[in-house]
Amino acid sequence: MHKRLLQKRVIIFILTIIIGSGMYAQNITNPDFELFTTCPAQHSRFINNVTGWLSSLGALAGTPDYYNTCGYKMPEKLVAQSGDGFAGGYVELNNTFTDYKEYITCHLSSPLVAGVTYTFTFYTAHLFGTIPSSFPPPTDITYHDLPDAEQGFLGAVFSTAAPVASNTVGNTSPRYNSLKNDFGSGRALIPKTNTAVYGAASRNTWVQVTLQYTAVGGEEYMTMGQFRPGPTSFAPTQGAYYVFDNFSNSLQVLPVTLENFTATKLDNAVLLDWITVSEQNNKGFEVEHSRDGEKWTTIGAVNSKAVNGNSSTKLAYNYTHYTPADGNNLYRLKQTDQDGKFVYSNISKLAFNDKILTVSPNPVTSTLSVSGLKQGMSLQLLNAFGQEVKMIPVNANSTVQVDMSGLQAGTYLIKATGKNGESMSYKILKK
């Protein structure tokens, strides 16, 4: 009897491990576009043809393309990153319509779980130069990098339902329009700083992309495309056309969930702070630095504070960069698992130039003086977790007095943000 009871407990325990380890993983059906109903003989054969994917906006809202070596292809520009099939579509185009975009949507195997951060990878490229010989008329369209102001909007939107025509801007006939900004629960976009995706590196050449998304909860659909409503600045007969292939098999739970990652000026150095909400199998972090967002150098490493790399409570980390460059300094974290897998954090940017604030006294007991402020700046006082404590009014070219007498002792940040979005932050110690 005891032996049978023990066996039952072992079976239940094993099932718990199996269910628990897979409960958050959401599969991407047909991630490399190898499965299809009918071999594509011409363009616009993605709709109702690629297994597990759909284009749900209707025939008047653009027709993405499916390529396969069995039929429709463009070998003078690109072949599949792996296997035989891949998908593509316009992300911006000026050809009769100036707000023309095409989208492809995948129905995930199960809804995303609220508060869980997922990561996924895929390959992308964009056409460059003259139109492929297999493309239909008009044949005078030329393909280019996305204009500077139209970069940073390419990626994925997650939603509880597939997009429909009413989710597009205008929703008129014909509806060659963008999806509205209010569609979906959230987005995972390729940042403008990714010059490989938006520049020369991906011209008719595949590059890999890794994105992260923290779920609101209940999202079942992932839509890929350009999420920038409005007309393009391309001249007539110019456009940008991106292709996609070889998605990861599933959305994987991010082993480490970051609450924030900030860069703060500390005299002539940069203090990097980050907080993890949870860690799973985490070995630690490499701190990387770049001047241009393309070439990255490892400048240090920080081991995980979690016992055996696992934690369900917040843990705070920091690293000081003592030799920042003049001008822009970009920082990111490379988080590595115990098994060698790794992901990158978002990028934190800090500029060193002659627009330096003077903050005194530091440490402070009652009143903090901030001078060197310029017209159009905003000033915030933040706590150690990056949460706003107060917003301080700023007049043009003024010195501001910040009353800190009623605040608890500890570490704070004073953050000044200019009209162009660039910010300067200073660490303050309140006694």
C-alpha positions in Angstrom: 0.0 0.0 0.0 2.8 2.4 1.0 4.6 1.5 -2.2 1.6 2.2 -4.4 1.0 5.5 -2.6 4.7 6.5 -3.1 4.4 5.6 -6.8 1.2 7.8 -7.1 3.0 10.7 -5.5 6.0 10.3 -7.8 3.7 10.2 -10.8 1.9 13.4 -9.6 5.2 15.1 -9.0 6.5 14.3 -12.5 3.2 15.5 -14.0 3.4 18.7 -12.0 7.0 19.3 -13.4 5.9 18.6 -16.9 2.8 20.8 -16.7 4.5 23.6 -14.8 7.5 23.8 -17.2 5.3 24.1 -20.3 2.3 26.0 -19.0 3.7 29.4 -20.2 5.2 28.3 -23.5 2.9 29.4 -26.5 3.7 27.7 -29.8 4.0 29.5 -33.1 2.4 27.3 -35.7 4.4 26.7 -38.9 7.2 29.1 -37.8 9.3 28.6 -40.9 6.4 28.8 -43.4 7.1 25.3 -44.8 3.4 24.1 -44.6 0.9 25.3 -47.1 -2.3 24.2 -48.9 -1.4 25.1 -52.5 2.0 25.8 -54.0 2.1 29.5 -54.8 2.1 30.2 -58.5 2.1 34.0 -58.3 2.1 36.9 -55.8 -0.6 37.5 -53.2 -0.9 33.8 -52.3 -0.5 34.1 -48.5 -4.1 34.5 -47.6 -5.9 31.2 -46.7 -2.8 29.2 -47.9 -0.1 29.2 -45.2 -0.9 26.8 -42.4 -1.4 28.4 -39.0 -1.2 32.0 -40.4 -3.8 34.4 -41.7 -4.3 37.8 -43.2 -7.7 38.8 -41.7 -8.2 42.4 -42.8 -10.0 41.5 -46.0 -9.1 41.6 -49.7 -9.2 45.4 -49.8 -6.6 45.8 -47.1 -3.5 44.5 -48.9 -2.4 41.0 -49.9 0.9 39.7 -48.4 3.0 37.3 -50.4 4.1 33.7 -50.0 7.3 32.4 -51.6 8.3 28.8 -52.0 10.8 27.0 -54.2 8.0 24.8 -55.5 6.5 27.9 -57.3 6.6 31.7 -56.8 10.1 33.0 -55.9 12.6 35.8 -56.4 16.0 34.1 -56.4 17.8 37.2 -57.7 16.9 39.0 -54.4 16.4 36.3 -51.7 15.9 32.7 -51.0 14.4 31.2 -47.8 16.6 31.6 -44.7 15.9 28.0 -44.1 13.9 25.4 -45.9 11.8 26.4 -48.9 9.2 28.9 -47.8 9.0 32.5 -46.5 6.5 35.4 -46.4 6.7 39.1 -47.2 4.7 42.3 -47.6 4.9 46.0 -48.0 5.5 48.0 -44.9 5.4 51.4 -46.6 4.6 52.3 -50.2 3.7 55.4 -52.3 1.8 54.1 -55.3 -1.6 55.6 -55.8 -2.1 55.1 -52.0 0.4 56.6 -49.5 -0.8 54.7 -46.4 -0.4 51.1 -47.7 0.8 48.4 -45.4 0.4 44.6 -45.3 0.1 42.3 -42.2 0.4 38.6 -41.4 -1.1 37.1 -38.3 -0.4 33.9 -36.4 -2.9 32.2 -34.0 -0.8 31.1 -31.0 -1.4 27.7 -29.4 -2.8 29.2 -26.2 -3.4 32.6 -24.6 -0.5 34.5 -23.0 -0.3 34.8 -19.2 -0.6 38.2 -17.6 2.6 39.6 -16.2 4.8 37.0 -17.9 7.6 38.3 -20.2 8.1 36.3 -23.4 10.9 36.3 -25.9 11.0 35.1 -29.5 13.3 35.3 -32.5 12.9 35.5 -36.3 14.8 36.4 -39.4 13.9 39.4 -41.5 15.3 41.2 -44.6 14.2 44.0 -46.9 14.2 44.3 -50.6 16.6 46.9 -52.1 17.0 48.2 -55.6 14.8 47.4 -58.6 11.7 45.3 -58.6 12.2 41.5 -58.8 11.4 40.1 -62.2 8.7 37.8 -60.8 6.7 40.8 -59.4 3.5 42.0 -61.2 3.1 45.5 -62.7 3.7 48.3 -62.0 7.3 47.4 -62.7 8.8 50.9 -62.0 8.6 50.5 -58.2 12.0 50.7 -56.5 12.8 49.5 -53.0 14.6 51.4 -50.3 15.5 51.6 -46.6 12.7 52.9 -44.5 12.9 56.7 -44.1 14.4 57.8 -40.8 11.1 59.0 -39.3 9.4 55.8 -40.3 11.9 53.5 -38.5 11.2 51.9 -35.1 7.6 50.8 -35.9 8.3 47.4 -37.4 7.5 44.3 -35.3 4.6 42.5 -33.6 1.3 43.4 -32.0 -0.4 41.0 -29.7 -4.2 40.8 -29.4 -7.0 38.8 -28.0 -8.6 38.6 -31.5 -7.3 38.8 -35.0 -7.4 42.3 -36.6 -10.3 43.1 -38.9 -11.1 46.0 -41.3 -12.6 48.1 -38.5 -9.2 48.2 -36.8 -7.6 50.0 -39.7 -7.3 53.8 -40.1 -10.2 55.1 -42.2 -11.9 51.8 -42.7 -13.1 52.9 -46.1 -13.1 51.2 -49.5 -10.4 50.6 -50.7 -8.8 50.2 -47.3 -5.1 50.1 -48.0 -4.5 51.5 -44.6 -2.5 51.0 -41.4 -3.7 49.3 -38.2 -4.8 51.9 -35.6 -2.6 52.6 -32.6 -5.3 51.4 -30.2 -5.5 47.9 -31.7 -4.2 45.1 -29.6 -3.0 44.7 -26.0 0.6 45.6 -26.6 3.5 45.7 -29.0 7.1 44.4 -29.4 8.8 46.7 -31.9 12.3 46.6 -33.4 13.9 49.8 -32.0 15.2 52.4 -34.4 18.7 51.8 -32.9 18.7 48.4 -34.7 20.6 49.7 -37.7 21.0 46.1 -39.0 17.3 45.8 -39.6 16.7 49.3 -40.9 20.0 49.8 -42.8 22.4 48.2 -45.2 23.0 44.9 -43.4 19.5 43.6 -44.2 19.3 44.8 -47.8 18.4 41.5 -49.6 20.1 39.7 -46.7 18.6 37.9 -43.7 19.3 39.2 -40.2 18.1 37.7 -36.9 15.9 39.7 -34.5 15.0 39.0 -30.9 12.1 40.7 -29.3 10.5 40.7 -25.8 6.9 41.2 -24.8 5.3 41.3 -21.3 1.7 40.0 -21.6 -1.4 41.9 -20.4 -3.1 38.5 -20.4 -5.3 36.6 -22.8 -3.5 37.5 -26.0 -3.9 34.8 -28.6 -2.8 36.4 -31.9 0.6 37.8 -33.0 0.5 40.2 -36.0 3.7 41.2 -37.9 4.1 44.4 -39.9 4.7 48.1 -39.7 2.6 49.8 -37.0 2.8 53.4 -37.9 -0.5 54.9 -39.0 -0.3 57.6 -41.6 1.1 58.3 -45.1 4.7 57.6 -46.0 7.3 60.2 -47.0 8.5 58.1 -49.9 8.3 59.7 -53.3 5.9 58.1 -55.8 6.8 54.6 -57.0 9.1 54.1 -53.9 8.5 51.6 -51.1 9.9 49.4 -48.4 9.2 45.7 -48.5 10.1 43.3 -45.7 10.2 39.5 -45.6 10.0 37.1 -42.6 11.2 33.5 -42.0 12.3 31.0 -39.4 10.4 32.2 -36.2 11.3 30.4 -33.0 9.0 27.5 -32.4 7.4 29.2 -29.4 7.3 32.3 -27.3 9.6 31.4 -24.5 9.3 32.7 -20.9 12.1 35.2 -20.3 14.3 33.7 -17.6 14.8 37.1 -16.0 12.2 39.8 -15.8 13.6 43.3 -15.6 11.6 46.0 -13.9 13.9 48.8 -15.1 17.4 49.5 -16.5 18.7 53.0 -16.1 21.9 54.9 -16.8 22.8 57.9 -14.5 25.6 60.4 -14.6 27.8 60.1 -11.5 30.4 62.9 -11.9 32.4 61.8 -14.9 31.2 58.2 -14.7 27.9 56.4 -15.5 26.1 54.4 -12.9 24.0 51.6 -14.3 21.1 50.3 -12.1 18.7 47.5 -12.8 16.2 45.5 -10.8 15.0 42.0 -11.5 11.4 41.0 -10.5 12.1 37.3 -10.9 15.0 35.1 -12.1 15.0 31.5 -13.3 18.3 29.6 -14.0 20.1 32.9 -14.3 23.9 32.9 -14.4 24.4 36.6 -14.5 24.8 39.7 -16.7 27.4 41.1 -19.1 27.3 44.9 -19.4 27.8 46.1 -23.0 28.6 49.6 -24.3 28.2 51.2 -27.8 28.6 54.6 -29.4 26.3 53.9 -32.4 24.0 51.0 -31.4 25.7 48.7 -33.9 29.2 47.9 -32.5 29.0 46.6 -28.9 31.8 46.0 -26.5 31.6 44.1 -23.2 32.8 46.4 -20.4 32.0 44.3 -17.3 30.1 41.4 -15.8 27.8 41.0 -12.7 26.9 37.6 -11.3 23.3 36.7 -10.3 22.5 37.4 -6.7 19.8 34.7 -6.7 20.5 31.4 -5.0 21.3 28.9 -7.7 20.1 31.5 -10.2 16.4 31.3 -9.0 14.4 34.1 -7.3 10.8 35.2 -7.1 11.6 38.5 -5.2 13.1 41.8 -6.4 16.9 42.0 -6.6 18.8 45.2 -7.3 22.1 45.4 -9.3 24.5 48.1 -10.4 27.6 48.6 -12.4 29.8 51.8 -12.8 31.3 52.7 -16.1 34.3 55.0 -15.3 35.3 55.8 -18.9 32.2 56.9 -20.9 32.8 58.5 -24.3 32.1 62.1 -25.3 28.7 62.3 -26.9 26.2 59.4 -26.9 26.7 56.3 -24.7 24.4 53.3 -25.2 24.2 50.5 -22.7 22.5 47.1 -22.7 22.6 43.9 -20.6 23.3 40.5 -21.9 21.6 38.1 -19.5 22.9 34.5 -19.7 21.3 31.3 -18.4 23.2 28.5 -16.6 22.9 26.5 -19.9 24.5 29.3 -22.0 21.4 30.7 -23.6 21.2 34.5 -23.5 18.9 37.5 -24.3 19.5 41.2 -24.5 17.8 43.9 -22.5 16.4 47.2 -23.8 19.0 49.9 -24.4 19.6 52.8 -22.0 21.1 55.9 -23.5 23.1 58.7 -21.9 24.9 61.7 -23.5 28.0 63.5 -22.1 28.3 67.0 -23.5 28.6 70.6 -22.3 25.0 70.8 -21.1 25.8 69.6 -17.6 23.6 70.4 -14.6 24.9 71.4 -11.3 23.2 69.6 -8.4 24.1 70.5 -4.8 24.5 69.8 -2.0 24.9 66.0 -2.4 24.3 64.4 0.1 21.3 66.6 0.9 19.3 67.0 4.1 16.6 69.5 3.2 16.9 71.6 0.0 18.5 70.6 -3.2 19.7 73.2 -5.7 19.6 72.3 -9.4 21.2 74.8 -11.9 22.0 74.8 -15.5 18.5 74.1 -16.6 17.5 75.1 -20.2 14.2 76.4 -21.6 11.8 73.5 -22.4 13.3 71.1 -19.9 11.2 69.1 -17.4 12.5 68.0 -14.0 11.5 64.9 -12.0 12.5 63.5 -8.7 12.5 59.7 -8.8 12.9 57.1 -6.0 15.4 54.2 -6.3 12.9 52.1 -8.2 12.5 54.7 -10.9 9.0 55.8 -9.6 8.2 59.5 -9.7 8.1 61.2 -6.3 7.4 64.7 -7.6 7.4 66.8 -10.8 9.3 70.2 -10.3 8.2 73.2 -12.4 11.1 74.7 -14.4 11.3 78.3 -15.8 13.7 79.2 -18.6 17.4 79.2 -17.7 16.7 79.0 -14.0 18.0 77.4 -10.8 15.4 75.3 -9.1 15.1 74.6 -5.4 13.8 71.1 -4.6 12.4 70.6 -1.1 13.4 67.1 0.1 13.0 67.7 3.9 9.9 65.6 4.1 11.3 62.6 2.3 12.8 59.5 3.8 16.5 59.0 3.9 17.8 57.0 0.9 18.8 57.2 -2.7 16.9 59.3 -5.3 17.4 60.4 -8.9 16.9 63.9 -10.2 16.1 63.6 -13.9 16.0 66.5 -16.4 14.5 65.9 -19.8 14.9 68.2 -22.8 12.4 68.9 -25.6 14.2 66.4 -27.9 13.7 63.6 -25.4 17.3 63.4 -24.2 17.7 63.2 -20.5 20.3 63.7 -17.8 20.0 61.9 -14.4 21.9 62.4 -11.2 22.0 60.2 -8.2 21.1 62.0 -4.9 21.7 60.7 -1.4 19.1 62.0 1.1 20.2 62.0 4.7 
